[in-house]
Amino acid sequence: MSAVSSREPQSSSETVNVSLGTAGLLGLQEVAQDALPTTAYLMVGGRCLRDCAFCAQARTSQARADALSRIVWPPHDLDLTITRLREAREAGRLRRCCLQVTTAPGYLAQAERVLRRIRQASDIPLSVSAHARSLQDVRRLLDAGADRLGLALDAATPEVALAAKGPGWAQALDLLESAARAYPGRVSTHLIAGLGEQEREMVRLFQRLAEQGITIGLFAFTPVPGTALERRQPPALASYRRLQAARHLIQLGLVRAADMRFGEDGAIAHLGGAPSALRQALADGQAFRTSGCPDCNRPYYNERPGGVMYNYPRPLHPAEIAEAIALALAAPARDVSQGERLG
């Protein structure tokens, strides 16, 4: 861990939660890592007023207070964190900073303040993921210094959202689309596979969002101890690989949802296009890496080191690419070769 120089600020009363991997990269604490983050991940807000069943920060969650997904986010001095962030950016060790904002009292004002302080100190590209209630909220966050805003849908359908998050999915989608029209190329969303949706429903949403220029970050449901869904299992890896491939192909405009076939259970039976063309489009392995804002890799957000890799935080090895493509292109175990197409 690098020593604190005389140029660094004295400890202030304000702190920010820093993901453990980011804290290690910034030299804020000793952390053993085999995959370094390319984006610095910070969190503000405190325990959330909302009650998403999968989230460690949910209102009724019993998870530890400094957790988000399966990652620990210990608090660190804000001034020192920003100083280290600027130094890491100047040294070429970081390419983006992402501020995660929980919906606690005064969260927008707090997010604005932290964004402005980072922007004053550094030219690092800034993303912010927060709950916005209106286009005015969107504008506030972008005006504070963010170049990209993430408005998380999480669930693929209103029915799945109602069970996992509560009401409001349709309104969230409407605001997401309105923000994309108002600020083209600057709006992202997060979707979680494995909350109870069918693959067909997720693919249909991929297409709708991609047509509006909305960047999609796809994640696998991760059970977190202390949350309402702590006993739910992650999605099957083969299902997730199919969805990763579908998202990648759709966002690149190489395939449309209408070109794909689905079985009676909604599973993807065929991704559309000739197998050779699909293999070529997936051959670089990019489909199976962490998706979302540019330079976001979120190491081990969905998985434990040494476990099943849902989102790779680094370029895949040739054998990993071959295995991922094989899973993505293989028909589900049930015979769905004559499955229906999306209209």
N, C-alpha and C positions, 0 to 999 in steps of 0.2 A: 504494500500500500504506500502510495506516495506521501511524503511528509507535507504538512501544511506550511506554506511559505509565508514570509512576513508580509507579502502583498495581499494575503487573503483576509477577508473581513473577520471581525470578532463575532462570536456567537450572538445571534439576535433572538428575540422572543418568538419569532414566527418560524414555523416548520412546514415542511412539505413531505408527504409520503413518497418514498423512492423505491421502485421495484428492486428486489434483491440483486438481480443481475446488473441493473443500472448502477446501483450503489457500488458494486464491485468494480465496474468499468471506470467509474468516476473516482475511485480511490477513497470512498467514504467509509468502507469497511472491507475486511478481508473476505473474499468469496471465491471458492473454487469453481471455475467455469470451463466448459469445453466448447461453448458456442456463445460468443459475445453479442450483445444487442447492437444493432446498427441504428436503432432509435432509442433515445432516453425516455423512460416511462415514469411519469410523475403523477401523483394523485392528490386531490384536495376535496374537501367537503365534509368528511366524517360520516358517521352512520347515516344511511340513506332513509328518507321518508317513504320511499317506495318499497314494495315487498315482493320482488321477483323471487320465485321459488328456487332458482338455481344460483343466486348471487350471495356471496359471503357478506356483502355490505347491506343486504336487505334489512328492513326494519325489524323483523322478528327473527333474523338469523342468530344462531348461537355460535357461529364461526368466530375465530379470533378477529379482533377489531382492525388489525392491520393486514388482512388478507383480501385478495381479489382473485377470482378463479382459484388456482392452486398455488399462486405466487404470494409470498410475503412482501409487504411494502413497509419497511420500518421508517419512522420519521427521522428527518435530518434537517439541520438548519437551512433555511431557505437561501440566505445570502451565500453561504458556502457552496450549496448545491448549484446555484446559478454560476458562481465563479468557476467551479469545476466543469460545468456544462460548457461554458464559453471556451475554456482551455481545451477540452476534448474536441470541440468543433474545430478550433483553430489547428489542432494537431492532426485532423483528418480521421479521428477515431469514432466520430458520430456524424450521422447525416441528417437526423431529424430529431425533434422532441415532440412527445405526445403527452398531453395533459388529460388525464381521466378525471371526470368531475362527478361526484355522487350528488344526489338531489337532497342536500341538507339545507337548513335555513340559511339564506344569504349566499347560496352556492354560486349564482351568476356573478355577483359582485366580487366574490373571492377569486373566481376563475379569471375575471377581467384583470384584477390586480396582479395576479401571478403572471398572466400572459404578457402584460405590459412590462413587467420587470424583466422577464426573460428577453423580450424584444429590445428593450433598452440596452441590454448587455451583449447581445449576440444577434447575428444575422441567420442563425440556424432556422431552417423551415419548421414551422409550428403547426401541429395538429391538435385539435381539442375534441374530446368525445363527451358530450353533455346532453342532458334532457332540455330541449328547447320547447317552449309553449307557443311560440309565434315566430314570424319572420323578423320581428323586432329583436327577439332574443338571439336569433341567428346573426343578425347584423351586429349586435353588441359584441359577440364573441369574435367575429371576423375583424371588426374595427379595432379590437383590443390587440391584434397582432397575429391571429391565427391565419394561415393561408389555406387550411382545410378544416372542415367541420364534419365530425361523425355523429349521425343521428341514428342510434341503434334501433332496429326493428326487433332483432333477436329471433322472433318466431316467424314461421313461413305463412301462417294463416291466422285469421282472427280467433278461430276456435282454439288453436294451440296456444295463442297468446293469452286468451282468457284464463286457461288453466295454469299457465306458467307465470304470468305477469299481472293479470287483471285486465279490466276493460281499457279501451283507448287505442287499439292497434290501428283501426281505420283512420283515426285522426292523426296518428303518428305517421302513417304512410302518406297521407295527404300533405302534411307539413314537409316531409322529406322530399316529395315531388315538387312542391312549391319552391323549396330552397334550391333544388337542382335547376329549376327554371330561372330563378333569380340570380344564382351564382354558379353558372355552368363550369364544370371541371373542378369544383372546389368542395363537393359534397360526397360523403361516403356513408355506408351503413354497415352494421355487423349483423350476420345471421348465424344462428346456432343450429347445427344439424343434430338430431337425436332427441328433440323435445316431444315427439309424437306425431310429426308430420309425415306424409308420404314423399318419396323422392320426386314424384310428379309435381306435387304442390310447390316444392322448393324450386324446381326447374322453371315452372311457370313464373315464379317471382323473379328468378334470375333474369329471365327475358324482359319482363316489364321494367325492371330497374336499369338493365343495360341499355335499353332503348332510350332512356332519359339521361344517359351519361353518368349514372350514379356508380361509384366504385364500390364493389362488394368485398367485404372481408368475411370469409367463411371460417367458422370455428366448429369444433366438435364439442358436444355437451360433455362437461367434465364434472363428475360428482364431487362436491366439496363437503367435508364433514361439518355438521352444524347447520346446513341448509335444509330446506324442506324436501329437496330432491336428492339428498345424500345417498339414498339407496338405489337410485336409478342408474342403469348401466350406460356407458358411452355407446355411441352407434357402432355397428359392425364396421370393421375397417373396409371391407369390400364396398359397402354402401357409401361410405365416406369418399372413397377413391372415385366412385362414379360421379358423385356430386362435385368433387373438386374438378374433375375433367370437364363436366358439363358447364360449370361456372366459367372456367378458363376459355373454353371454346366459344361460349356465347359472348363473353366480354370482348373477345378478339374479333367477333363477327364472322367466325369460321363456320359456325353451325347455329341454327335456330331451334328453339324448343319444339317448333312444329315439325322439324325433321326427325325428332327422336321418337322411339317407340317405348311403350310402358306396359308392364304386365297388369294383371287384374289387381294385384296388391299395390300398384303404383310404383314399383321398382323400375328403374331404367333397364330396358331390355336391349336397346341399341342407341348409341349416341348420335347416329345419323352420319351419312357420308361413308366412303369406302374405308375399310379397315386400314389400308396402307396410308391413306391420307390422314386418318386419325392418329396413327402411330407417329407419323412425321410431325404432326402438330404438337404432340405430347412429348416428343423425343428429348427436349431440353430439360424436362423435369420441372419446369416452372409452375405447372398446374398444381403440383403437390407441395409447394412451398407456402409459407405464410402469405396470405393475400390481404389486400387492403391498401392503405396509403403507401406512397412510394417509400422504399427503404424501411418498411416495418417488417421485422422478423420475429418478434416476441418469442424468444427461446423458451421452450418447455411450458408454454402457457396452457397447452392441452394435455401434456404428457410428462412423465417422469423420465429423467436420464436413464437410458438403458431399457426403457419400455417401448411400447408401440408408438411409432411416430405418426401422428395425424398430420401436423403441419411441420415440414422441415424448416429449420431456421437458417439453413445454409444450402449451397448447391448440392444436389444429390449425386452420389456415386453411380456409375453405370449400372451396377447390379440393383441398386435401389430404384432407379428409373425403370428398369425392365420389370421389376416386381410390381411397382405401382401401376404401370401401364397394363400389365396382365390382369390385375384386379379390376381396373377401370373398364376394360373392354370385355371381360368375361361376363356372359349372361348369368343372372342370378340362378341359384340352384334349381328353382322351379322353372319348368319349361314355359317361357314367355315369348318365344320367338315370333308369335303372331299377335303380340300385344298391340294395344291401340295407340294411335298417334294423338298428340294434342291438336285440337282444332285451332 
